[in-house]
Amino acid sequence: MPHPGTVPDGSEPTSSGVDGDAFRAAMSRLASGVVLVTAHDPEDGPRGEDVGMTATAFVSVSLEPPLVMVSLREGSRMDELLERRRRWAVSVLSESQRHIAGRFAMRGRVSDRLLFEDVAYYRGEASGAPILGGGLAVLECETEQRVPAGDHTLVIARVLTARTPSADGAPLLYFRGRYRHLG
């Protein structure tokens, strides 16, 4: 007979007793849009450095006032940067930008400066953050609240600007651990 709290397949339960692998598998069945979260770190180097991170845990929170939320791994470079920098941007990725999503999602990656090297972007007027060319939508945001949530930080922000520069194209989706497209 298994020890109480041990999951029958031998995997470890989370602190709540839920099997971590089962939770991951269940949540992978939820299709998510893919965004690139970006910010400029003026304290990194003589001219500062642009920082980017792929995210799938990004949602609209409120229409009035316009609020969004992104979930960041606690202690990640973006989590630490957004603790210091209140203004940042989000580019909603199209299915043709899968390579960008993969590039900015890599663990143990090269410097952010190299990641941005051959990517078309411009600076947001309200945030100073790099904004990806060719995205389906662009939001510039200002953090209003940071909420610790397990091993992540939920960053709730007011939307300062919202644009839809690319009317054509389909969204890039993340489903069952892979990037997907509609259709």
Secondary structure, 3 states (H helix, E strand, C coil): CCCCCCCCCCCCECCCCCEHHHHHHHHCCCCEECEEEEEEECCCCCCCEEEEEEECCEEEEECCCCEEEEEEECCCHHHHHHHHCCEEEEEECEHHHHHHHHHHHCCCCCCHHHHHCCCCEEECCCCCCEEECCCCEEEEEEEEEEEEECCEEEEEEEEEEEECCCCCCCEEEEECCEEEECC
